Amino acid sequence: MVLTQDPGELGPGDADPRYSSITDLLENNQNPQRFCIYCELFQPDHTKHCKLCDVCVRDYDHHCLFLNRCVGGGNHRLFIIFILSMATAHLLFIAVATYHLYVVVVSLEDQSLVRAVAAQFWVVSLTIMNVLTILWEVWLLTEQFDAIAIGTTTYFKPTCETRPRSLGQRWTTVLTFLLEGRRRLDYGLTGDKISIDI
C-alpha cells in the first residue's frame, strides 16, 4: 500500500489560492521560491518539489530510496506502519535464530560455541545483519516519531522547538497520528491547533 498510495502529489488545481504572481508573494513577505518552476504552481505551506519523482508533495517528509517513492501527507502513516512491521519481523527473526543457535549449542556434546557458529554460519550472519537493520530502523523511527510529536515532518522540522511539550503530549500526538491519521499542523510556530486527516 505504501507503493500505491498517493503521497500527496499536487496538481495544477492544488496551487495556493492566496498567490497568483511572484509580486503577491513578495508583498506578503513570502519566499519567492514558493513558486515551483517545474510544476508551475504556487506551493501551499509545507510543500516541496521532489526532483526524483518530478512532483510537488504536500507535507513532504522525504524521498525513500528503498521504496523509490516520496513519503508525504498521503502515505506517511502507512510508511511508519511499514517500518514498524519490518522491525517486528526482524525482531522475530532474531528471536527464532537465537533459539535455533541455542538448541544447536546444547545438542553438541562438548558445548563448543565455535563449532556451533561454524556449523550455523549463515544463521549467525543473517542474525547479525538483522541486528544491524534493527538499529537502523530504531534510528529511523526515533527521527520520525520526534518529528510527528511536534506536529511536523522530518524535512520541515525546525532546528529548535519553540514550545517544548511534555512527554505525555508527545506520545499522545504520535499515537493519535498512528491510530487516526491526524497530525497537528502548527509546526511549533503558531498558537493555532489545526489538525487534518491524512
C-alpha contacts under 8 A as a table, 3 or more apart, distances in Angstrom:
res1	aa1	res2	aa2	distance
1	M	4	T	5.13
1	M	5	Q	5.71
1	M	78	L	7.33
2	V	5	Q	5.47
2	V	75	N	6.17
2	V	78	L	5.81
2	V	79	F	6.06
2	V	82	F	7.63
3	L	67	L	6.96
3	L	69	R	6.80
5	Q	74	G	6.83
5	Q	75	N	5.92
6	D	9	E	6.63
6	D	74	G	5.59
6	D	75	N	6.50
7	P	57	V	6.73
7	P	58	R	7.74
7	P	70	C	6.15
7	P	71	V	5.59
7	P	72	G	4.66
7	P	73	G	5.88
7	P	74	G	4.17
7	P	75	N	4.89
7	P	76	H	7.35
8	G	57	V	5.13
8	G	58	R	5.10
8	G	59	D	7.40
8	G	72	G	5.77
8	G	73	G	5.44
8	G	74	G	4.72
8	G	75	N	7.56
9	E	55	V	6.19
9	E	56	C	5.64
9	E	57	V	4.55
9	E	58	R	6.43
10	L	13	G	7.77
10	L	14	D	5.55
10	L	15	A	7.48
10	L	55	V	6.99
10	L	56	C	5.49
10	L	57	V	6.02
10	L	58	R	6.90
11	G	14	D	5.36
11	G	15	A	7.39
11	G	39	C	7.97
12	P	15	A	6.05
12	P	39	C	7.68
12	P	40	E	7.79
12	P	41	L	6.45
15	A	41	L	5.41
15	A	42	F	5.09
15	A	43	Q	5.77
15	A	44	P	6.41
16	D	19	Y	6.15
16	D	41	L	7.76
16	D	42	F	5.35
16	D	43	Q	5.68
16	D	44	P	4.70
17	P	20	S	7.09
19	Y	22	I	7.61
19	Y	24	D	5.50
19	Y	25	L	6.33
19	Y	42	F	6.75
20	S	24	D	6.54
20	S	42	F	7.53
21	S	24	D	5.33
21	S	25	L	6.86
22	I	25	L	5.10
22	I	26	L	6.35
22	I	32	P	6.15
22	I	35	F	7.40
23	T	26	L	5.12
23	T	27	E	6.07
24	D	27	E	5.15
24	D	28	N	6.31
25	L	28	N	5.30
25	L	29	N	6.32
25	L	30	Q	4.97
25	L	31	N	6.68
25	L	32	P	6.01
26	L	29	N	5.00
26	L	30	Q	5.61
26	L	31	N	7.04
26	L	32	P	6.61
27	E	30	Q	7.53
30	Q	34	R	7.72
31	N	34	R	5.85
32	P	35	F	6.14
33	Q	36	C	6.82
34	R	42	F	5.83
34	R	43	Q	5.34
34	R	44	P	7.82
35	F	40	E	6.88
35	F	41	L	5.73
35	F	42	F	4.38
35	F	43	Q	5.97
36	C	39	C	5.57
36	C	40	E	5.30
36	C	41	L	5.49
36	C	42	F	6.19
36	C	43	Q	6.62
36	C	49	H	7.12
36	C	56	C	7.91
37	I	40	E	4.89
37	I	41	L	7.29
38	Y	54	D	7.58
38	Y	55	V	7.97
39	C	55	V	6.76
39	C	56	C	7.05
43	Q	47	T	5.92
43	Q	48	K	7.52
43	Q	56	C	7.68
44	P	47	T	5.92
44	P	58	R	7.58
45	D	58	R	7.93
46	H	58	R	6.26
46	H	59	D	5.17
46	H	60	Y	6.85
46	H	156	F	6.85
47	T	56	C	6.54
47	T	57	V	5.52
47	T	58	R	4.42
47	T	59	D	5.52
47	T	60	Y	5.87
48	K	56	C	5.43
48	K	57	V	5.58
48	K	58	R	6.84
48	K	59	D	7.77
48	K	60	Y	5.98
49	H	54	D	6.91
49	H	55	V	5.59
49	H	56	C	3.97
49	H	57	V	6.13
50	C	53	C	5.52
50	C	54	D	5.51
50	C	55	V	5.65
50	C	56	C	6.05
50	C	57	V	7.08
50	C	63	H	7.40
50	C	70	C	7.59
51	K	54	D	4.71
51	K	55	V	7.10
52	L	63	H	7.90
53	C	69	R	7.32
53	C	70	C	7.26
57	V	60	Y	5.39
57	V	70	C	7.79
57	V	72	G	6.22
57	V	73	G	7.78
58	R	72	G	6.17
58	R	73	G	5.87
59	D	72	G	5.18
59	D	73	G	4.77
59	D	153	T	6.94
60	Y	70	C	7.63
60	Y	71	V	6.39
60	Y	72	G	4.28
60	Y	73	G	6.53
60	Y	153	T	6.93
60	Y	155	Y	6.74
60	Y	156	F	7.79
61	D	70	C	7.69
61	D	71	V	5.50
61	D	72	G	5.25
61	D	73	G	7.89
61	D	76	H	7.55
61	D	153	T	5.08
61	D	154	T	5.41
61	D	155	Y	5.17
61	D	156	F	7.47
62	H	70	C	5.99
62	H	71	V	5.44
62	H	72	G	7.16
62	H	154	T	7.33
62	H	155	Y	6.51
63	H	68	N	7.07
63	H	69	R	5.81
63	H	70	C	4.16
63	H	71	V	5.87
64	C	67	L	5.47
64	C	68	N	5.57
64	C	69	R	5.50
64	C	70	C	5.87
64	C	71	V	6.72
65	L	68	N	4.65
65	L	69	R	6.94
71	V	74	G	7.65
71	V	75	N	5.92
71	V	76	H	5.46
71	V	79	F	7.13
72	G	75	N	5.74
72	G	76	H	5.31
73	G	76	H	5.61
73	G	198	I	5.92
74	G	77	R	7.80
74	G	198	I	5.69
75	N	78	L	5.19
75	N	79	F	6.14
75	N	198	I	7.70
76	H	79	F	5.01
76	H	80	I	6.37
77	R	80	I	5.22
77	R	81	I	6.33
77	R	177	F	7.15
77	R	178	L	6.21
77	R	181	G	6.40
77	R	198	I	7.63
78	L	81	I	5.04
78	L	82	F	5.99
79	F	82	F	4.94
79	F	83	I	6.25
80	I	83	I	5.18
80	I	84	L	6.16
80	I	141	L	7.46
80	I	144	Q	7.80
80	I	178	L	7.94
81	I	84	L	5.00
81	I	85	S	6.11
81	I	178	L	7.74
82	F	85	S	5.16
82	F	86	M	6.19
83	I	86	M	5.01
83	I	87	A	6.14
83	I	137	E	6.93
83	I	141	L	7.55
84	L	87	A	5.10
84	L	88	T	6.21
84	L	141	L	7.94
85	S	88	T	4.99
85	S	89	A	6.20
86	M	89	A	5.05
86	M	90	H	6.19
87	A	90	H	5.09
87	A	91	L	6.13
87	A	134	I	6.03
87	A	137	E	6.48
87	A	138	V	7.97
88	T	91	L	5.10
88	T	92	L	6.15
89	A	92	L	5.07
89	A	93	F	6.22
90	H	93	F	5.05
90	H	94	I	6.22
90	H	130	N	5.77
90	H	131	V	7.67
90	H	133	T	7.70
90	H	134	I	6.65
91	L	94	I	5.10
91	L	95	A	6.19
91	L	130	N	7.80
91	L	134	I	7.45
92	L	95	A	5.12
92	L	96	V	6.21
93	F	96	V	5.24
93	F	97	A	5.94
93	F	127	T	7.41
93	F	130	N	7.58
94	I	97	A	5.15
94	I	98	T	5.93
94	I	127	T	5.67
94	I	130	N	6.77
94	I	131	V	7.27
95	A	98	T	5.19
95	A	99	Y	6.23
96	V	99	Y	5.11
96	V	100	H	6.09
97	A	100	H	4.92
97	A	101	L	6.11
97	A	123	V	6.54
97	A	124	V	7.78
97	A	127	T	6.63
98	T	101	L	5.14
98	T	102	Y	6.10
98	T	127	T	7.92
99	Y	102	Y	4.99
99	Y	103	V	6.23
100	H	103	V	5.16
100	H	104	V	6.29
101	L	104	V	5.01
101	L	105	V	6.17
101	L	116	A	7.15
101	L	117	V	7.95
101	L	120	Q	7.49
101	L	123	V	7.93
102	Y	105	V	5.18
102	Y	106	V	6.17
103	V	106	V	5.13
103	V	107	S	6.07
104	V	107	S	5.11
104	V	108	L	6.48
104	V	116	A	6.26
105	V	108	L	5.42
105	V	111	Q	5.64
105	V	112	S	6.65
105	V	113	L	6.24
105	V	116	A	5.60
106	V	109	E	7.57
106	V	111	Q	6.16
107	S	111	Q	7.61
108	L	111	Q	5.27
108	L	112	S	6.97
108	L	116	A	7.77
112	S	115	R	5.38
112	S	116	A	6.42
113	L	116	A	5.03
113	L	117	V	6.17
114	V	117	V	5.17
114	V	118	A	6.14
115	R	118	A	5.04
115	R	119	A	6.00
116	A	119	A	5.09
116	A	120	Q	5.99
117	V	120	Q	5.10
117	V	121	F	5.41
117	V	124	V	6.63
118	A	121	F	5.18
120	Q	123	V	5.39
120	Q	124	V	6.34
121	F	124	V	5.16
121	F	125	S	6.08
122	W	125	S	4.97
122	W	126	L	6.01
123	V	126	L	5.22
123	V	127	T	6.04
124	V	127	T	5.07
124	V	128	I	6.25
125	S	128	I	5.21
125	S	129	M	6.29
126	L	129	M	4.99
126	L	130	N	6.10
127	T	130	N	5.04
127	T	131	V	6.20
128	I	131	V	5.07
128	I	132	L	6.31
129	M	132	L	5.17
129	M	133	T	6.16
130	N	133	T	4.92
130	N	134	I	6.08
131	V	134	I	5.07
131	V	135	L	6.39
132	L	135	L	5.14
132	L	136	W	6.48
133	T	136	W	5.10
133	T	137	E	6.17
134	I	137	E	4.98
134	I	138	V	6.05
135	L	138	V	5.17
135	L	139	W	6.31
136	W	139	W	5.14
136	W	140	L	6.17
137	E	140	L	4.96
137	E	141	L	5.99
138	V	141	L	5.15
138	V	142	T	6.00
139	W	142	T	5.10
139	W	143	E	6.34
140	L	143	E	5.24
140	L	144	Q	6.18
141	L	144	Q	4.93
141	L	145	F	5.86
142	T	145	F	5.25
142	T	146	D	5.97
143	E	146	D	5.16
143	E	147	A	6.32
143	E	154	T	7.10
144	Q	147	A	5.28
144	Q	148	I	6.16
144	Q	153	T	7.35
144	Q	154	T	6.52
145	F	148	I	4.98
145	F	149	A	5.84
145	F	174	V	6.39
146	D	149	A	5.16
146	D	150	I	6.74
147	A	150	I	5.53
147	A	151	G	6.42
147	A	152	T	5.31
147	A	153	T	5.19
147	A	154	T	5.52
147	A	157	K	6.21
148	I	151	G	4.88
148	I	152	T	5.45
148	I	153	T	6.24
148	I	173	T	7.08
148	I	174	V	5.92
148	I	177	F	7.59
148	I	183	R	7.38
149	A	152	T	7.61
149	A	169	Q	7.81
149	A	170	R	4.58
149	A	171	W	6.76
149	A	173	T	5.38
149	A	174	V	5.41
150	I	161	E	7.75
150	I	165	R	7.81
150	I	170	R	6.89
150	I	173	T	7.78
150	I	184	R	7.91
150	I	187	Y	6.49
150	I	188	G	6.43
151	G	173	T	7.54
151	G	183	R	5.96
151	G	184	R	4.76
151	G	185	L	5.54
151	G	186	D	6.42
151	G	187	Y	5.24
151	G	188	G	7.11
152	T	156	F	6.33
152	T	157	K	5.81
152	T	183	R	7.85
152	T	184	R	7.52
152	T	185	L	6.57
152	T	186	D	7.79
152	T	187	Y	5.13
153	T	156	F	5.38
153	T	157	K	5.66
154	T	157	K	5.12
157	K	187	Y	7.48
158	P	161	E	6.28
158	P	187	Y	7.80
158	P	188	G	7.84
161	E	164	P	6.16
161	E	188	G	6.27
162	T	188	G	5.93
162	T	189	L	6.81
163	R	188	G	6.25
165	R	169	Q	6.04
165	R	170	R	6.40
166	S	169	Q	5.24
166	S	170	R	6.33
167	L	170	R	5.10
167	L	171	W	6.23
168	G	171	W	5.23
168	G	172	T	6.07
169	Q	172	T	5.05
169	Q	173	T	6.18
170	R	173	T	5.19
170	R	174	V	6.33
171	W	174	V	5.08
171	W	175	L	6.03
172	T	175	L	5.21
172	T	176	T	5.97
173	T	176	T	5.14
173	T	177	F	6.19
173	T	183	R	7.35
173	T	184	R	7.75
174	V	177	F	5.10
174	V	178	L	6.25
175	L	178	L	5.03
175	L	179	L	5.92
176	T	179	L	5.27
176	T	180	E	5.47
176	T	181	G	6.70
176	T	182	R	6.18
176	T	183	R	7.55
177	F	180	E	5.56
177	F	181	G	4.42
177	F	182	R	4.78
177	F	183	R	5.61
178	L	181	G	5.67
178	L	182	R	7.90
180	E	197	D	7.84
181	G	197	D	5.85
181	G	198	I	5.15
182	R	195	S	6.06
182	R	196	I	5.54
182	R	197	D	4.97
182	R	198	I	6.06
183	R	195	S	5.28
183	R	196	I	6.02
183	R	197	D	7.25
183	R	198	I	7.58
184	R	187	Y	7.41
184	R	193	K	6.35
184	R	194	I	5.59
184	R	195	S	4.43
184	R	196	I	7.12
185	L	193	K	6.97
185	L	194	I	5.53
185	L	195	S	5.76
185	L	196	I	7.61
186	D	189	L	6.00
186	D	190	T	5.68
186	D	191	G	7.06
186	D	192	D	6.00
186	D	193	K	5.92
186	D	194	I	6.44
187	Y	190	T	7.38
